[in-house]
Amino acid sequence: MTVNVPRIKLGSQGLEVSKQGLGCMGMSFMYGPPKPEPDMIKLIHHAIKSGVTFLDTSDVYGPHTNEILIGKALKDGLREKVQIATKFGFVQKDGKMEIRGDPEHVRAACEASLKRLDVGYIDLYYAHRIDTRVPIEVTMGELKKLVEEGKIKYVGLSEASASTIRRAHAIHPLTAVQNEWSLWSRDLEDEIVPTCRELGIGIVPYSPLGRGFLSAGPELIQNLSEGDARKNFPRFKAENLENNKLIYERVTAMATRKGCSPSQLALAWVHHQGDDVCPIPGTTKIENFEQNVGALSVKLTPEEMNELEQYADAVKGDRHSSMGTTWMNSETPPLSSWKAKY
């Protein structure tokens, strides 16, 4: 079945994207060994041809190799057909990962991403995580300069609290906020979603399929390859798995009743959150991409939405292996502290 992928305005600053994006991280990073480059380029081309033109990457994916991959995939005139989102902020220092949002790093990271992607501008540039040592106004001030110079078109934040979003937006309008959002990751709904809607900021849910668990259930855990970071995620640990597999079983039961797959049902739930929402499910297989696009044609009643949410309320374990860098810990110092320092 061919699914028409609608276009939406993401945020209120003018960016138009496909209603569903493509998360590219797993092609190069995090979920086991990097996948063969020709296969991934073929997948990206298939996505663009299918109408999914919003491609999400980051300089930390690889690191760097995912941006290079996307750059290669967009040769031969495809650049103008897509909207590229990439991110900055994570850097390796003394064998550990740290977050940087100081102006020097913001600019250097942007210049490096432009080279790797081999493009003249980045459509949407996110702070991947918030540097809690630097006032968000300082980070945004440099991003604003990059917009004025034409190096980036729109600005976003990932895993930022409501107050951090407000402070950032006051310096330069935010187009999108990226956050984990799925049937079993709903911690953004009380404050972040209403704040974004009040300010006209789009919402980009990452891991809308629970890092694959809502697609494959416990079988996913059994088949993870060596080096797959999901082995360290709390919800996939044995002490939580027995409970969490019940959620997958209930989602599967409803999907069977509706004649769709569990992943399509879970993704449809995210789409039904509103027209200002653009999930970016990741995949490395064309057949899974087709499944995901199929979610756009799955309709849910309010009663079905409520039923699904009741299942998800029972999830056990933190959603991330590093909760310390999520929106819950993203407050930055006041701008006055930076001015006093410099």
MINU-362063 format. One record per residue (C-alpha): residue number from 0; x, y, z. Coordinates in pm, 1 decimal. Example, Ala and Ser with C-alpha at 12.3 -4.5 7.8 and 13.67 -1.06 7.14 Angstrom:
BEGIN
+-----+----------+----------+----------+
: num :       xx :       yy :       zz :
+-----+----------+----------+----------+
:   0 :   1230.0 :   -450.0 :    780.0 :
:   1 :   1367.0 :   -106.0 :    714.0 :
+-----+----------+----------+----------+
END
This chain:
BEGIN
+-----+----------+----------+----------+
: num :       xx :       yy :       zz :
+-----+----------+----------+----------+
:   0 :      0.0 :      0.0 :      0.0 :
:   1 :    137.2 :    341.6 :    -97.4 :
:   2 :    102.7 :    597.0 :    180.7 :
:   3 :     90.2 :    965.5 :    105.4 :
:   4 :    328.0 :   1142.8 :    343.6 :
:   5 :    177.1 :   1482.3 :    428.9 :
:   6 :    381.3 :   1799.2 :    475.0 :
:   7 :    355.1 :   2006.9 :    791.8 :
:   8 :    483.2 :   2339.7 :    918.0 :
:   9 :    719.8 :   2258.8 :   1203.2 :
:  10 :    699.7 :   2544.4 :   1448.9 :
:  11 :    594.6 :   2894.3 :   1347.4 :
:  12 :    915.1 :   3020.4 :   1184.2 :
:  13 :    853.0 :   2877.9 :    836.2 :
:  14 :   1020.1 :   2535.2 :    829.4 :
:  15 :    820.7 :   2279.3 :    630.9 :
:  16 :    897.2 :   1907.1 :    670.3 :
:  17 :    744.0 :   1568.7 :    602.5 :
:  18 :    493.9 :   1467.2 :    872.5 :
:  19 :    730.8 :   1184.0 :    964.7 :
:  20 :   1108.9 :   1205.3 :    960.6 :
:  21 :   1390.4 :    953.1 :    946.8 :
:  22 :   1623.9 :    912.7 :   1242.8 :
:  23 :   1963.6 :    818.5 :   1101.0 :
:  24 :   2161.1 :    747.0 :   1420.6 :
:  25 :   2133.9 :    367.5 :   1411.8 :
:  26 :   2288.7 :    353.1 :   1067.8 :
:  27 :   2627.0 :    447.2 :   1213.5 :
:  28 :   2613.9 :    449.4 :   1591.9 :
:  29 :   2475.4 :    324.5 :   1922.6 :
:  30 :   2285.1 :     17.8 :   1805.2 :
:  31 :   2568.0 :   -221.6 :   1722.5 :
:  32 :   2825.3 :   -195.4 :   1440.1 :
:  33 :   2781.0 :     61.3 :   1160.5 :
:  34 :   2568.8 :    -72.0 :    877.0 :
:  35 :   2702.7 :   -103.3 :    518.5 :
:  36 :   2720.0 :    240.8 :    361.6 :
:  37 :   2568.9 :    146.6 :     21.3 :
:  38 :   2266.1 :     -7.9 :    195.6 :
:  39 :   2212.8 :    301.7 :    409.7 :
:  40 :   2241.9 :    535.9 :    112.6 :
:  41 :   1985.1 :    320.7 :    -68.5 :
:  42 :   1754.3 :    348.6 :    235.0 :
:  43 :   1791.7 :    727.9 :    252.2 :
:  44 :   1716.6 :    754.8 :   -120.7 :
:  45 :   1411.1 :    531.9 :    -75.8 :
:  46 :   1288.9 :    751.2 :    209.2 :
:  47 :   1323.7 :   1070.3 :      5.0 :
:  48 :   1145.9 :    911.5 :   -292.5 :
:  49 :    866.0 :    802.5 :    -55.0 :
:  50 :    816.9 :   1159.1 :     67.2 :
:  51 :   1007.4 :   1134.8 :    397.4 :
:  52 :   1247.7 :   1425.4 :    357.2 :
:  53 :   1324.8 :   1528.1 :    717.3 :
:  54 :   1657.8 :   1362.8 :    801.8 :
:  55 :   1788.5 :   1368.7 :   1159.5 :
:  56 :   2153.1 :   1325.1 :   1254.1 :
:  57 :   2415.9 :   1460.5 :   1497.0 :
:  58 :   2788.8 :   1521.7 :   1505.6 :
:  59 :   2820.0 :   1266.8 :   1788.2 :
:  60 :   2675.9 :    980.4 :   1580.0 :
:  61 :   2984.2 :    782.7 :   1488.3 :
:  62 :   3118.5 :   1027.9 :   1592.6 :
:  63 :   3101.0 :   1225.3 :   1267.2 :
:  64 :   3045.3 :    929.0 :   1032.2 :
:  65 :   2665.8 :    965.3 :   1021.8 :
:  66 :   2688.4 :   1322.5 :    895.1 :
:  67 :   2941.8 :   1209.7 :    632.1 :
:  68 :   2701.8 :    931.1 :    526.6 :
:  69 :   2415.2 :   1177.1 :    481.2 :
:  70 :   2642.5 :   1409.1 :    285.1 :
:  71 :   2725.3 :   1126.1 :     46.6 :
:  72 :   2359.4 :   1027.6 :     12.8 :
:  73 :   2260.0 :   1380.3 :    -88.5 :
:  74 :   2490.7 :   1409.4 :   -387.0 :
:  75 :   2341.1 :   1445.6 :   -735.5 :
:  76 :   2090.5 :   1719.6 :   -664.8 :
:  77 :   1907.7 :   1577.6 :   -362.9 :
:  78 :   2011.1 :   1851.6 :   -118.8 :
:  79 :   1721.8 :   2083.4 :   -205.3 :
:  80 :   1467.4 :   1803.0 :   -163.0 :
:  81 :   1544.8 :   1742.3 :    204.9 :
:  82 :   1548.1 :   1916.9 :    539.7 :
:  83 :   1861.2 :   1830.8 :    738.1 :
:  84 :   1853.6 :   1843.1 :   1116.2 :
:  85 :   2178.6 :   1793.8 :   1301.1 :
:  86 :   2299.9 :   1862.0 :   1654.3 :
:  87 :   2600.0 :   1973.9 :   1855.2 :
:  88 :   2708.9 :   1964.2 :   2218.1 :
:  89 :   2865.1 :   1627.7 :   2298.6 :
:  90 :   3246.5 :   1616.8 :   2301.5 :
:  91 :   3495.9 :   1356.4 :   2417.0 :
:  92 :   3736.7 :   1480.5 :   2683.0 :
:  93 :   3982.6 :   1255.2 :   2867.5 :
:  94 :   3785.0 :    949.3 :   2763.4 :
:  95 :   3457.9 :   1092.0 :   2897.2 :
:  96 :   3168.3 :   1263.4 :   2726.7 :
:  97 :   3097.2 :   1623.2 :   2822.7 :
:  98 :   2846.4 :   1879.5 :   2699.1 :
:  99 :   2955.0 :   2215.8 :   2560.1 :
: 100 :   2733.7 :   2510.2 :   2475.8 :
: 101 :   2991.4 :   2789.3 :   2485.7 :
: 102 :   3003.1 :   3018.6 :   2178.6 :
: 103 :   3342.7 :   2894.9 :   2061.7 :
: 104 :   3224.5 :   2535.3 :   2050.5 :
: 105 :   2885.4 :   2619.4 :   1896.8 :
: 106 :   3055.3 :   2790.4 :   1602.7 :
: 107 :   3332.2 :   2533.1 :   1557.0 :
: 108 :   3082.0 :   2244.6 :   1570.7 :
: 109 :   2857.6 :   2409.6 :   1312.6 :
: 110 :   3146.2 :   2472.7 :   1072.2 :
: 111 :   3260.5 :   2109.8 :   1108.6 :
: 112 :   2908.7 :   1973.9 :   1046.4 :
: 113 :   2871.7 :   2186.2 :    733.9 :
: 114 :   3193.2 :   2034.7 :    596.9 :
: 115 :   3099.7 :   1674.6 :    680.3 :
: 116 :   2750.4 :   1714.1 :    535.8 :
: 117 :   2904.8 :   1899.8 :    240.4 :
: 118 :   2623.4 :   2156.1 :    237.3 :
: 119 :   2603.2 :   2532.6 :    241.1 :
: 120 :   2354.5 :   2552.0 :    527.8 :
: 121 :   2184.3 :   2335.4 :    790.9 :
: 122 :   1803.9 :   2352.9 :    797.2 :
: 123 :   1757.0 :   2285.5 :   1169.6 :
: 124 :   2043.6 :   2300.2 :   1418.3 :
: 125 :   1983.8 :   2170.4 :   1770.6 :
: 126 :   2173.0 :   2188.8 :   2094.5 :
: 127 :   2182.1 :   1812.0 :   2149.7 :
: 128 :   2190.5 :   1853.9 :   2526.6 :
: 129 :   2203.7 :   2162.4 :   2747.4 :
: 130 :   2537.3 :   2274.8 :   2890.5 :
: 131 :   2438.2 :   2358.7 :   3248.2 :
: 132 :   2758.0 :   2561.7 :   3301.0 :
: 133 :   2666.3 :   2819.2 :   3035.3 :
: 134 :   2357.2 :   3043.9 :   3043.3 :
: 135 :   2124.5 :   2929.4 :   2765.5 :
: 136 :   2111.7 :   3292.1 :   2647.7 :
: 137 :   2483.8 :   3271.7 :   2562.7 :
: 138 :   2443.4 :   2950.9 :   2360.6 :
: 139 :   2142.9 :   3096.7 :   2178.3 :
: 140 :   2326.7 :   3421.5 :   2110.0 :
: 141 :   2584.8 :   3234.8 :   1902.4 :
: 142 :   2316.4 :   3030.6 :   1725.6 :
: 143 :   2139.3 :   3355.4 :   1638.3 :
: 144 :   2461.0 :   3482.4 :   1475.8 :
: 145 :   2485.6 :   3160.9 :   1270.9 :
: 146 :   2128.5 :   3218.3 :   1148.3 :
: 147 :   2213.2 :   3575.9 :   1052.4 :
: 148 :   2517.9 :   3448.1 :    860.2 :
: 149 :   2304.1 :   3195.8 :    667.3 :
: 150 :   2487.4 :   2892.2 :    803.4 :
: 151 :   2174.9 :   2760.1 :    975.3 :
: 152 :   1811.9 :   2837.8 :    898.8 :
: 153 :   1630.4 :   2733.5 :   1215.8 :
: 154 :   1723.3 :   2661.0 :   1577.0 :
: 155 :   1616.0 :   2382.1 :   1811.8 :
: 156 :   1688.5 :   2237.0 :   2154.1 :
: 157 :   1689.9 :   1871.5 :   2258.4 :
: 158 :   1598.4 :   1757.0 :   2611.0 :
: 159 :   1540.5 :   2107.5 :   2749.6 :
: 160 :   1312.7 :   2201.4 :   3040.9 :
: 161 :   1019.2 :   2439.8 :   3001.2 :
: 162 :   1205.9 :   2728.5 :   3167.5 :
: 163 :   1516.4 :   2667.4 :   2952.9 :
: 164 :   1295.4 :   2668.7 :   2641.7 :
: 165 :   1138.6 :   3001.8 :   2745.4 :
: 166 :   1474.4 :   3166.2 :   2812.1 :
: 167 :   1616.9 :   3040.9 :   2481.2 :
: 168 :   1310.7 :   3145.3 :   2280.5 :
: 169 :   1338.0 :   3500.2 :   2418.3 :
: 170 :   1682.8 :   3536.8 :   2254.1 :
: 171 :   1595.2 :   3381.2 :   1917.8 :
: 172 :   1274.7 :   3197.8 :   1819.6 :
: 173 :   1299.0 :   2820.7 :   1851.0 :
: 174 :   1152.6 :   2616.9 :   1567.3 :
: 175 :   1155.8 :   2275.2 :   1735.6 :
: 176 :   1219.4 :   2094.3 :   2059.9 :
: 177 :   1331.3 :   1733.5 :   2033.3 :
: 178 :   1251.4 :   1496.5 :   2315.5 :
: 179 :   1189.1 :   1130.0 :   2370.9 :
: 180 :    814.4 :   1073.6 :   2337.6 :
: 181 :    640.0 :    742.7 :   2296.2 :
: 182 :    373.0 :    532.2 :   2457.6 :
: 183 :    616.0 :    453.2 :   2739.7 :
: 184 :    805.8 :    785.1 :   2760.6 :
: 185 :    557.7 :   1057.3 :   2848.3 :
: 186 :    743.7 :   1274.9 :   3099.3 :
: 187 :    733.2 :   1578.4 :   2867.5 :
: 188 :    354.8 :   1603.1 :   2855.8 :
: 189 :    290.4 :   1806.7 :   3171.1 :
: 190 :    519.1 :   2105.1 :   3107.8 :
: 191 :    721.2 :   2082.4 :   2787.2 :
: 192 :    438.8 :   2016.6 :   2539.9 :
: 193 :    215.8 :   2299.5 :   2670.8 :
: 194 :    513.6 :   2539.8 :   2672.3 :
: 195 :    601.4 :   2454.6 :   2310.6 :
: 196 :    240.4 :   2502.4 :   2202.3 :
: 197 :    211.7 :   2835.4 :   2381.0 :
: 198 :    526.7 :   2961.8 :   2205.1 :
: 199 :    456.1 :   2808.5 :   1861.0 :
: 200 :    743.4 :   2558.7 :   1875.5 :
: 201 :    722.0 :   2223.5 :   1694.3 :
: 202 :    782.6 :   1896.5 :   1878.2 :
: 203 :   1008.6 :   1625.7 :   1735.1 :
: 204 :    974.6 :   1294.8 :   1924.2 :
: 205 :   1283.6 :   1075.3 :   1909.1 :
: 206 :   1265.4 :    702.7 :   1991.4 :
: 207 :    887.4 :    704.7 :   1927.5 :
: 208 :    896.4 :    322.0 :   1923.6 :
: 209 :   1063.7 :    287.3 :   2262.9 :
: 210 :   1405.1 :    220.3 :   2102.6 :
: 211 :   1249.1 :    -65.5 :   1908.0 :
: 212 :   1080.3 :   -239.1 :   2199.6 :
: 213 :    731.1 :   -136.3 :   2085.9 :
: 214 :    810.4 :   -292.2 :   1746.4 :
: 215 :    959.7 :   -624.8 :   1851.9 :
: 216 :    909.4 :   -670.8 :   2225.8 :
: 217 :   1140.8 :   -895.6 :   2431.2 :
: 218 :   1265.6 :  -1059.9 :   2110.7 :
: 219 :   1452.2 :   -734.6 :   2044.2 :
: 220 :   1662.8 :   -780.8 :   2358.3 :
: 221 :   1753.1 :  -1138.9 :   2267.2 :
: 222 :   1877.5 :  -1028.5 :   1924.4 :
: 223 :   2083.6 :   -722.9 :   2016.8 :
: 224 :   2431.0 :   -732.6 :   1865.0 :
: 225 :   2756.3 :   -684.2 :   2051.5 :
: 226 :   2809.4 :   -320.4 :   2138.6 :
: 227 :   2440.1 :   -227.8 :   2121.9 :
: 228 :   2390.5 :     42.6 :   2385.7 :
: 229 :   2034.2 :    -69.1 :   2454.6 :
: 230 :   2174.8 :   -351.0 :   2666.3 :
: 231 :   2246.2 :    -84.4 :   2927.7 :
: 232 :   1906.2 :     83.8 :   2919.8 :
: 233 :   1710.3 :     26.4 :   3242.9 :
: 234 :   1386.1 :    -76.5 :   3073.2 :
: 235 :   1564.1 :   -359.0 :   2894.3 :
: 236 :   1717.1 :   -503.5 :   3211.2 :
: 237 :   1588.1 :   -837.0 :   3342.1 :
: 238 :   1434.5 :   -683.5 :   3655.5 :
: 239 :   1205.3 :   -461.5 :   3442.4 :
: 240 :   1162.6 :   -674.2 :   3132.0 :
: 241 :    904.3 :   -912.6 :   3272.0 :
: 242 :    676.3 :   -621.6 :   3351.6 :
: 243 :    742.9 :   -425.2 :   3033.2 :
: 244 :    678.7 :   -718.1 :   2802.4 :
: 245 :    314.9 :   -711.9 :   2919.2 :
: 246 :    281.4 :   -365.1 :   2766.4 :
: 247 :    409.9 :   -495.9 :   2434.6 :
: 248 :    166.5 :   -789.6 :   2450.2 :
: 249 :   -127.6 :   -553.7 :   2505.9 :
: 250 :    -19.9 :   -323.3 :   2224.5 :
: 251 :     14.5 :   -629.2 :   1999.7 :
: 252 :   -336.7 :   -744.6 :   2090.7 :
: 253 :   -488.6 :   -410.0 :   1993.1 :
: 254 :   -280.5 :   -397.4 :   1674.4 :
: 255 :   -414.7 :   -739.2 :   1576.9 :
: 256 :   -769.9 :   -615.6 :   1631.3 :
: 257 :   -702.2 :   -312.1 :   1413.7 :
: 258 :   -518.0 :   -499.8 :   1139.3 :
: 259 :   -186.3 :   -319.0 :   1175.3 :
: 260 :    152.7 :   -395.8 :   1328.8 :
: 261 :    247.4 :   -306.2 :   1690.2 :
: 262 :    499.3 :    -51.9 :   1562.8 :
: 263 :    237.3 :    114.9 :   1343.4 :
: 264 :     -2.4 :    136.0 :   1637.1 :
: 265 :    259.8 :    282.7 :   1871.3 :
: 266 :    372.6 :    533.3 :   1608.5 :
: 267 :     14.0 :    627.5 :   1522.7 :
: 268 :    -36.0 :    713.9 :   1890.5 :
: 269 :    249.0 :    967.0 :   1862.7 :
: 270 :    109.6 :   1111.9 :   1538.9 :
: 271 :   -228.5 :   1156.0 :   1705.6 :
: 272 :    -73.2 :   1394.4 :   1959.4 :
: 273 :   -115.5 :   1678.8 :   1710.3 :
: 274 :    -23.7 :   1842.5 :   1382.2 :
: 275 :    273.4 :   2015.4 :   1545.5 :
: 276 :    438.6 :   1678.5 :   1614.6 :
: 277 :    688.1 :   1513.5 :   1378.2 :
: 278 :    829.5 :   1181.6 :   1506.0 :
: 279 :   1161.3 :   1058.9 :   1366.8 :
: 280 :   1163.0 :    677.5 :   1393.8 :
: 281 :   1498.1 :    531.2 :   1300.8 :
: 282 :   1560.7 :    217.4 :   1102.1 :
: 283 :   1826.6 :     48.9 :    891.6 :
: 284 :   1592.1 :   -163.7 :    679.5 :
: 285 :   1364.1 :    -59.2 :    394.1 :
: 286 :   1091.9 :   -301.2 :    505.3 :
: 287 :   1085.7 :   -145.3 :    851.9 :
: 288 :   1078.1 :    200.2 :    696.5 :
: 289 :    769.0 :     93.7 :    500.0 :
: 290 :    606.9 :    -30.6 :    821.9 :
: 291 :    674.6 :    301.4 :    989.5 :
: 292 :    532.1 :    509.1 :    705.0 :
: 293 :    222.7 :    289.0 :    720.0 :
: 294 :    149.9 :    432.0 :   1064.5 :
: 295 :     32.3 :    752.3 :    896.5 :
: 296 :   -279.0 :    572.9 :    772.0 :
: 297 :   -372.5 :    418.3 :   1111.1 :
: 298 :   -663.0 :    603.3 :   1273.9 :
: 299 :   -724.6 :    588.0 :   1648.7 :
: 300 :  -1038.4 :    680.6 :   1840.3 :
: 301 :  -1015.1 :    872.3 :   2170.7 :
: 302 :  -1113.7 :    549.1 :   2346.2 :
: 303 :   -826.9 :    360.0 :   2180.4 :
: 304 :   -584.5 :    638.4 :   2271.2 :
: 305 :   -692.9 :    615.3 :   2635.2 :
: 306 :   -665.3 :    237.4 :   2636.0 :
: 307 :   -310.9 :    252.1 :   2500.7 :
: 308 :   -211.4 :    511.6 :   2758.8 :
: 309 :   -337.1 :    292.5 :   3041.4 :
: 310 :   -110.1 :     12.1 :   2921.8 :
: 311 :    186.3 :    244.9 :   2910.4 :
: 312 :    134.1 :    380.1 :   3261.1 :
: 313 :    267.1 :     49.1 :   3392.7 :
: 314 :    619.4 :     80.9 :   3244.8 :
: 315 :    910.9 :     14.4 :   3479.3 :
: 316 :   1264.4 :    157.1 :   3469.6 :
: 317 :   1412.5 :    490.9 :   3359.3 :
: 318 :   1369.6 :    573.4 :   2991.2 :
: 319 :   1736.5 :    662.1 :   2945.8 :
: 320 :   2067.3 :    521.3 :   3065.8 :
: 321 :   2181.1 :    878.2 :   3133.6 :
: 322 :   1889.0 :   1058.3 :   3295.6 :
: 323 :   2131.3 :   1322.9 :   3427.1 :
: 324 :   2149.2 :   1482.6 :   3082.2 :
: 325 :   1774.9 :   1486.7 :   3009.1 :
: 326 :   1542.5 :   1787.2 :   3033.8 :
: 327 :   1497.5 :   1723.9 :   3406.2 :
: 328 :   1854.2 :   1844.8 :   3462.6 :
: 329 :   1882.4 :   2119.0 :   3201.6 :
: 330 :   1865.5 :   2440.2 :   3404.0 :
: 331 :   2146.4 :   2683.9 :   3325.9 :
: 332 :   2296.5 :   2969.6 :   3531.9 :
: 333 :   2150.6 :   3321.1 :   3497.7 :
: 334 :   2297.6 :   3540.9 :   3226.7 :
: 335 :   2428.9 :   3779.8 :   3493.2 :
: 336 :   2670.9 :   3511.2 :   3614.5 :
: 337 :   2833.1 :   3492.0 :   3268.8 :
: 338 :   2859.0 :   3868.2 :   3237.9 :
: 339 :   3027.8 :   3882.9 :   3575.9 :
: 340 :   3270.9 :   3611.4 :   3467.6 :
: 341 :   3367.1 :   3788.5 :   3146.9 :
+-----+----------+----------+----------+
END
